[in-house]
Amino acid sequence: MMERNKKKILHMVEALDTGGLERILATIVLGLDRNQFDVRVWCLARGGQIADELLQHGVAVEVLGISSYHHPARIFALARLMWKEGFHVVHTHGYFAGTLGRLAALLSGSCVLIHHVHSTYHEYHRRHRCIEKILSCFTYRVVCVSEAVRDFVMTREGIRREKTCVVPNGSPGDLPADTQADIGMERQFLGIGNQEQVIVTVASLTPNKGHGILLDAIGPVMEKTPDVRLLIVGDGPLREKLTEKARALGVSPRVIWAGLRKDVFRLLRLSDLFVLPSLYREGLSLAVIEAMAAGLPVVCTNLSGMSELVRHPESGLLVPPGDAAELSGAISSLLGDRSRRKQMGRNGREIYERNFTSERMIRRIEGIYDQCLRTG
């Protein structure tokens, strides 16, 4: 039975597969002060790997199996569930949960609405933008993960500035207690030689993440620097197409497809350089934040969310999206300068510690809850 002084917080999301949005939600949920908040998670459509991990940590997670918000009966049924539970705050993530969840919460009455926007969704149609604008009128705060996202919701969706706030993504940044022997064993397992340099990227294999551009860029790098391996961490619908492209470019023998990994920090520890060549949007990349926490220099595209993370040329290099030649040149320039890489990595770690820890993110979310519960 819940203690009376605890406030019931519901986090709503479409699904909890592996991804940046989902991992940020999990970090918030696991980090909230359990003496103040009773936290639940509802996956509207389906669960996933992160849902399973939350359950293992004792978080109450429910999968509702709702795949559309076009049937009013489903919205009313969800509203009844919310009313029965008596949540104080409903915190939604992503467009689907933000639409269905906020409509149902409004019908249930009494709870305060928080909506979390994790990226700049330029692919939204006019209908989506209108829905976001209307629902924002009934939302206490629209939490944006970066200034770029805040600018997007204000200029593209017409949401008033006073409705928004910026809470940058954060990572625990807990490096594993790996010894050099552990790292050596991992390199051996992956087939990486002791003297080989490792370029790592961590991202879903989807069009926006730019893996195709990275493969185009890596060929000239490998011609100049024979002892380079490319480590690709992640999986997705483009896996087969990308592996075929790597074979066609002749770089396949030196590309390692690591798939989905829970021990990402271990792979970052054995790497020399992190690359993320996203093509058209990034809210505030959690993968880049983790690379900075691991003390790696970063090469990424100069999308607005990226430029809030990477200070060019102090902690990394920014290149134009979709430009394989610029990406190749930036990678080669850092591979050839070990001392510069090390200094960039130290600078990135300092930036992470000042601005992008999970503790900082969670405390700011708790502050929003406290404020809205006092005034709401």
Backbone torsions as a table, in degrees:
resi	resn	phi	psi	omega
1	MET	NA	137.0	-176.1
2	MET	-74.9	137.0	175.0
3	GLU	-65.2	144.0	-173.3
4	ARG	-63.8	-31.2	-175.3
5	ASN	-82.3	-7.6	177.4
6	LYS	-80.6	143.7	176.4
7	LYS	-98.5	134.9	-177.3
8	LYS	-85.9	119.8	-178.7
9	ILE	-114.3	128.7	176.4
10	LEU	-112.3	123.4	170.6
11	HIS	-99.4	129.0	-178.5
12	MET	-119.8	138.0	-178.8
13	VAL	-151.1	156.8	179.5
14	GLU	-66.1	-47.7	-178.9
15	ALA	-155.6	167.1	-179.9
16	LEU	-127.3	56.1	169.2
17	ASP	-75.7	-177.6	180.0
18	THR	-79.5	123.9	178.8
19	GLY	-178.8	168.7	-176.5
20	GLY	-62.5	-47.4	178.7
21	LEU	-56.7	-47.4	-175.8
22	GLU	-65.6	-38.2	180.0
23	ARG	-71.3	-34.1	175.4
24	ILE	-65.2	-44.7	176.9
25	LEU	-56.4	-46.9	-178.4
26	ALA	-62.7	-40.3	179.5
27	THR	-62.5	-42.2	178.4
28	ILE	-63.7	-50.1	-175.9
29	VAL	-60.4	-43.4	-178.2
30	LEU	-73.8	-22.0	-176.2
31	GLY	-95.4	-15.0	-178.7
32	LEU	-62.2	145.1	-178.0
33	ASP	-66.8	111.1	-177.5
34	ARG	-72.0	-13.0	174.5
35	ASN	-75.9	-21.6	179.8
36	GLN	-104.0	-33.2	-169.2
37	PHE	-126.6	137.3	170.3
38	ASP	-101.1	109.9	-167.8
39	VAL	-106.7	132.8	174.8
40	ARG	-124.4	156.7	175.7
41	VAL	-129.5	128.2	174.1
42	TRP	-115.8	122.5	172.4
43	CYS	-94.7	113.6	-173.0
44	LEU	-66.5	-45.9	-174.8
45	ALA	-96.5	-53.1	-175.0
46	ARG	-156.2	168.6	178.7
47	GLY	-89.4	-127.0	-178.4
48	GLY	142.1	-177.2	-174.9
49	GLN	-59.4	-43.0	-177.6
50	ILE	-71.7	-32.7	173.9
51	ALA	-60.6	-42.5	178.6
52	ASP	-63.6	-40.0	179.5
53	GLU	-65.2	-40.3	177.9
54	LEU	-63.0	-41.3	177.3
55	LEU	-60.2	-39.7	178.8
56	GLN	-64.1	-26.7	177.9
57	HIS	-89.9	7.7	176.5
58	GLY	84.9	13.1	177.8
59	VAL	-82.3	137.7	178.0
60	ALA	-76.7	109.0	-179.6
61	VAL	-119.6	131.6	176.4
62	GLU	-124.0	139.3	175.3
63	VAL	-108.4	120.2	-171.0
64	LEU	-96.8	-16.5	177.0
65	GLY	69.4	32.0	178.3
66	ILE	-101.3	119.2	-174.6
67	SER	-109.4	-1.1	-178.9
68	SER	-151.1	148.2	176.0
69	TYR	-106.3	14.0	-176.4
70	HIS	-86.1	-3.7	179.2
71	HIS	-108.3	110.1	-176.9
72	PRO	-54.3	-32.9	-177.9
73	ALA	-60.6	-35.5	179.9
74	ARG	-68.9	-36.5	178.7
75	ILE	-66.2	-43.7	179.3
76	PHE	-65.9	-37.7	178.3
77	ALA	-64.4	-40.9	177.8
78	LEU	-66.1	-38.7	177.9
79	ALA	-62.2	-39.5	178.5
80	ARG	-64.1	-40.0	177.2
81	LEU	-62.1	-42.6	179.5
82	MET	-64.6	-43.9	-179.8
83	TRP	-61.6	-41.0	-179.9
84	LYS	-63.5	-38.5	-178.0
85	GLU	-77.6	-26.5	177.4
86	GLY	67.5	47.6	-180.0
87	PHE	-68.8	144.1	174.7
88	HIS	-85.6	-38.3	-179.6
89	VAL	-132.4	133.7	171.1
90	VAL	-113.3	119.4	-174.4
91	HIS	-115.0	109.9	-174.7
92	THR	-102.1	152.4	-178.7
93	HIS	-131.6	125.4	177.7
94	GLY	85.1	165.1	-172.0
95	TYR	-66.6	-48.0	-175.4
96	PHE	-61.4	-52.1	178.8
97	ALA	-66.5	-34.5	179.4
98	GLY	-65.0	-33.0	179.3
99	THR	-80.8	-59.1	-177.7
100	LEU	-63.5	-44.6	-176.8
101	GLY	-65.3	-42.0	-179.2
102	ARG	-72.1	-36.5	175.7
103	LEU	-61.4	-46.3	179.7
104	ALA	-65.4	-39.6	-179.8
105	ALA	-64.1	-38.5	177.5
106	LEU	-62.8	-39.4	178.6
107	LEU	-69.3	-31.5	-178.5
108	SER	-74.5	-25.4	178.9
109	GLY	76.5	161.1	168.6
110	SER	74.8	-30.4	-175.9
111	CYS	-82.7	156.7	177.2
112	VAL	-94.5	138.9	-176.0
113	LEU	-103.4	131.5	171.7
114	ILE	-124.5	132.9	176.9
115	HIS	-122.3	132.8	-174.7
116	HIS	-108.1	121.3	179.4
117	VAL	-107.3	121.4	-169.8
118	HIS	-102.2	-6.9	-179.2
119	SER	-159.9	175.9	175.6
120	THR	-95.0	99.1	-172.9
121	TYR	-88.1	75.2	-177.6
122	HIS	-68.2	-16.4	179.7
123	GLU	-79.1	-4.0	178.4
124	TYR	-59.9	140.2	172.7
125	HIS	-84.2	171.3	-178.9
126	ARG	-57.6	-38.0	180.0
127	ARG	-59.6	-44.6	179.9
128	HIS	-62.1	-42.7	-178.5
129	ARG	-65.7	-38.0	177.9
130	CYS	-64.6	-42.0	178.9
131	ILE	-62.1	-44.1	179.2
132	GLU	-61.6	-42.2	-179.3
133	LYS	-64.2	-44.9	-179.1
134	ILE	-63.7	-47.2	-177.5
135	LEU	-66.6	-27.2	178.8
136	SER	-63.2	-26.0	179.5
137	CYS	-64.6	-23.6	-178.4
138	PHE	-108.4	10.4	-176.7
139	THR	-107.6	133.2	-178.8
140	TYR	-66.0	-49.0	178.0
141	ARG	-143.2	139.2	168.8
142	VAL	-100.5	107.3	-177.1
143	VAL	-83.4	123.2	-179.6
144	CYS	-110.8	137.9	-174.6
145	VAL	-80.7	-9.2	179.1
146	SER	-158.1	166.7	174.7
147	GLU	-63.9	-33.0	177.4
148	ALA	-62.8	-41.2	178.0
149	VAL	-68.3	-40.7	177.5
150	ARG	-60.1	-44.3	177.6
151	ASP	-61.1	-38.9	178.8
152	PHE	-62.3	-49.7	-176.2
153	VAL	-68.5	-27.9	178.8
154	MET	-77.7	-46.7	-173.7
155	THR	-83.8	-37.6	-175.9
156	ARG	-91.8	-29.0	-177.4
157	GLU	-108.8	-8.3	176.3
158	GLY	72.0	25.3	179.6
159	ILE	-82.9	133.8	-176.5
160	ARG	-66.1	142.5	-176.2
161	ARG	-58.1	-39.6	-176.6
162	GLU	-66.3	-15.0	176.3
163	LYS	-83.0	-14.6	-172.3
164	THR	-103.7	159.5	168.7
165	CYS	-152.2	155.5	-179.3
166	VAL	-107.2	122.7	172.7
167	VAL	-126.0	99.6	-178.1
168	PRO	-60.0	146.0	174.5
169	ASN	-57.8	152.0	178.1
170	GLY	-138.6	151.7	177.7
171	SER	-123.2	145.2	175.9
172	PRO	-57.8	-33.7	176.9
173	GLY	63.5	22.6	-179.8
174	ASP	-81.3	104.5	179.4
175	LEU	-73.0	139.0	179.2
176	PRO	-64.9	152.4	179.8
177	ALA	-81.9	55.0	-178.2
178	ASP	-81.3	135.2	171.9
179	THR	-85.5	169.5	175.3
180	GLN	-59.7	-32.8	177.7
181	ALA	-65.0	-40.1	177.7
182	ASP	-61.8	-45.5	179.9
183	ILE	-62.9	-41.4	178.5
184	GLY	-61.7	-40.3	178.6
185	MET	-66.0	-38.9	178.4
186	GLU	-65.4	-42.8	176.8
187	ARG	-60.4	-42.3	179.0
188	GLN	-63.6	-41.6	179.1
189	PHE	-60.5	-38.4	-178.8
190	LEU	-83.9	-5.7	-180.0
191	GLY	80.3	28.2	-179.3
192	ILE	-101.6	127.6	179.0
193	GLY	-70.1	156.4	-176.8
194	ASN	-61.0	-31.9	-176.6
195	GLN	-97.3	0.0	-177.9
196	GLU	-80.3	141.0	174.4
197	GLN	-87.4	144.2	-174.1
198	VAL	-120.0	124.0	169.8
199	ILE	-99.8	126.6	-176.8
200	VAL	-120.2	143.0	169.5
201	THR	-132.3	141.8	-179.4
202	VAL	-126.6	111.0	-177.9
203	ALA	-172.6	154.1	172.8
204	SER	-63.6	144.5	-179.6
205	LEU	-82.4	75.0	-179.0
206	THR	-127.7	161.2	-172.8
207	PRO	-55.2	-41.3	-174.5
208	ASN	-63.4	-27.4	-172.6
209	LYS	-75.8	-10.5	169.5
210	GLY	74.7	26.0	-179.9
211	HIS	-62.3	-33.0	178.6
212	GLY	-62.4	-42.5	176.5
213	ILE	-63.6	-39.4	178.9
214	LEU	-62.5	-41.7	177.9
215	LEU	-64.7	-38.6	175.5
216	ASP	-61.9	-37.8	-176.1
217	ALA	-77.2	-27.9	-170.0
218	ILE	-76.9	-24.7	179.8
219	GLY	-57.6	-54.2	177.0
220	PRO	-60.5	-33.0	177.3
221	VAL	-63.1	-45.2	-178.0
222	MET	-68.9	-28.3	176.0
223	GLU	-66.9	-38.8	-179.3
224	LYS	-78.4	-35.3	-174.4
225	THR	-126.4	92.1	-173.2
226	PRO	-63.7	-23.5	-174.5
227	ASP	-93.7	37.7	-177.8
228	VAL	-109.8	138.1	171.6
229	ARG	-122.7	145.0	175.8
230	LEU	-105.9	121.2	-178.9
231	LEU	-106.8	114.1	-178.0
232	ILE	-106.6	114.0	-178.2
233	VAL	-106.2	123.8	-179.1
234	GLY	133.8	170.6	179.2
235	ASP	-146.2	170.4	-179.3
236	GLY	162.8	-176.5	-173.0
237	PRO	-65.5	-18.8	-177.9
238	LEU	-92.8	7.5	-174.7
239	ARG	-54.2	-53.0	-176.4
240	GLU	-64.2	-43.2	-179.3
241	LYS	-63.7	-40.2	-178.5
242	LEU	-71.7	-39.4	178.1
243	THR	-64.8	-37.0	176.3
244	GLU	-65.8	-39.5	178.0
245	LYS	-63.6	-41.9	178.5
246	ALA	-60.2	-40.4	177.2
247	ARG	-64.7	-43.7	-179.0
248	ALA	-63.5	-33.6	-179.9
249	LEU	-82.0	-9.8	179.6
250	GLY	79.9	14.4	-179.1
251	VAL	-103.4	-2.9	-173.2
252	SER	-53.6	-40.5	-178.1
253	PRO	-62.4	-19.1	-176.8
254	ARG	-111.9	14.2	175.0
255	VAL	-109.7	130.8	179.5
256	ILE	-110.8	123.1	178.7
257	TRP	-99.0	100.2	-173.7
258	ALA	-83.9	-15.9	-178.2
259	GLY	70.7	-163.5	178.1
260	LEU	-73.9	132.8	179.3
261	ARG	-135.1	138.5	174.6
262	LYS	-83.3	-25.2	-175.8
263	ASP	-96.9	54.2	-175.8
264	VAL	-60.3	-38.4	-178.0
265	PHE	-61.9	-33.1	177.4
266	ARG	-64.1	-39.9	179.0
267	LEU	-70.0	-35.3	175.4
268	LEU	-65.0	-37.7	-178.3
269	ARG	-63.0	-31.7	-178.0
270	LEU	-90.3	2.2	-175.4
271	SER	-101.0	163.3	-178.8
272	ASP	-108.2	-23.2	-173.4
273	LEU	-155.9	136.4	177.9
274	PHE	-106.5	137.0	-179.5
275	VAL	-131.2	135.2	173.0
276	LEU	-140.2	101.1	-173.8
277	PRO	-96.6	49.0	-177.9
278	SER	-55.4	149.1	-169.9
279	LEU	-97.5	-41.5	-172.6
280	TYR	-138.8	-12.3	174.5
281	ARG	-158.9	145.4	169.8
282	GLU	-153.7	125.9	176.7
283	GLY	-72.8	-66.8	172.7
284	LEU	-159.6	95.0	-167.1
285	SER	-58.3	118.9	175.7
286	LEU	-68.2	-33.1	178.8
287	ALA	-62.8	-41.2	177.5
288	VAL	-66.7	-40.8	177.7
289	ILE	-59.4	-42.4	179.5
290	GLU	-66.9	-37.0	176.6
291	ALA	-63.6	-41.2	176.7
292	MET	-64.3	-41.0	178.0
293	ALA	-61.6	-32.5	179.5
294	ALA	-83.0	-0.3	177.4
295	GLY	77.8	27.2	179.6
296	LEU	-96.6	141.5	168.5
297	PRO	-69.3	152.9	-173.1
298	VAL	-124.8	135.9	166.9
299	VAL	-117.4	121.5	179.8
300	CYS	-149.7	172.9	-177.5
301	THR	-81.0	151.8	-173.4
302	ASN	-86.2	45.1	169.7
303	LEU	-68.8	156.5	-170.7
304	SER	-58.0	-42.1	179.4
305	GLY	-65.3	-34.0	179.8
306	MET	-66.8	-40.4	-176.0
307	SER	-67.7	-14.8	173.9
308	GLU	-80.9	-15.7	179.7
309	LEU	-99.1	-50.7	-171.6
310	VAL	-97.7	123.0	177.7
311	ARG	-94.2	104.7	-178.4
312	HIS	-80.1	127.1	-2.1
313	PRO	-103.4	27.4	-175.2
314	GLU	-74.0	-46.3	-176.4
315	SER	-115.4	-1.7	-179.5
316	GLY	173.7	-173.5	-179.5
317	LEU	-123.9	138.4	177.4
318	LEU	-108.0	134.5	-179.3
319	VAL	-128.9	159.2	179.5
320	PRO	-65.4	141.7	177.8
321	PRO	-65.0	140.2	176.5
322	GLY	79.9	5.0	-176.7
323	ASP	-104.7	94.1	-176.4
324	ALA	-64.2	-36.5	-178.6
325	ALA	-65.4	-44.6	178.0
326	GLU	-64.6	-40.7	179.0
327	LEU	-63.1	-44.5	179.1
328	SER	-60.8	-44.0	180.0
329	GLY	-63.9	-40.9	179.8
330	ALA	-64.9	-43.2	179.4
331	ILE	-62.3	-47.4	-178.1
332	SER	-61.9	-38.3	-177.8
333	SER	-64.8	-33.2	180.0
334	LEU	-83.0	-36.2	178.0
335	LEU	-61.8	-28.7	-179.1
336	GLY	-86.8	3.6	-175.9
337	ASP	-139.6	86.5	-175.1
338	ARG	-63.1	-42.4	-178.3
339	SER	-64.4	-36.7	177.4
340	ARG	-65.9	-41.1	177.5
341	ARG	-60.0	-45.7	-178.3
342	LYS	-61.9	-42.1	-179.6
343	GLN	-66.6	-42.4	176.7
344	MET	-59.9	-41.7	179.1
345	GLY	-62.1	-42.4	177.4
346	ARG	-63.6	-42.4	178.9
347	ASN	-62.1	-42.3	179.7
348	GLY	-63.3	-40.3	178.0
349	ARG	-63.0	-40.1	177.9
350	GLU	-64.4	-41.3	177.5
351	ILE	-62.7	-42.9	177.1
352	TYR	-57.9	-49.1	-176.0
353	GLU	-63.2	-32.8	-179.6
354	ARG	-78.2	-31.9	-166.4
355	ASN	-128.0	-22.1	-165.6
356	PHE	-130.9	33.1	174.4
357	THR	-81.9	155.1	176.9
358	SER	-65.1	-35.1	179.6
359	GLU	-59.2	-43.8	179.4
360	ARG	-63.6	-44.0	179.8
361	MET	-63.1	-46.4	-176.3
362	ILE	-65.1	-43.2	179.8
363	ARG	-62.4	-35.6	178.4
364	ARG	-70.0	-37.2	175.6
365	ILE	-64.9	-43.1	177.5
366	GLU	-61.6	-37.1	177.3
367	GLY	-62.8	-39.1	177.0
368	ILE	-64.7	-43.4	177.9
369	TYR	-60.5	-47.0	-179.4
370	ASP	-59.8	-43.7	-178.4
371	GLN	-65.2	-45.5	-176.7
372	CYS	-70.4	-30.8	178.5
373	LEU	-74.5	-29.2	176.2
374	ARG	-73.6	-40.0	-174.6
375	THR	-94.8	-22.7	-176.4
376	GLY	-82.8	NA	NA
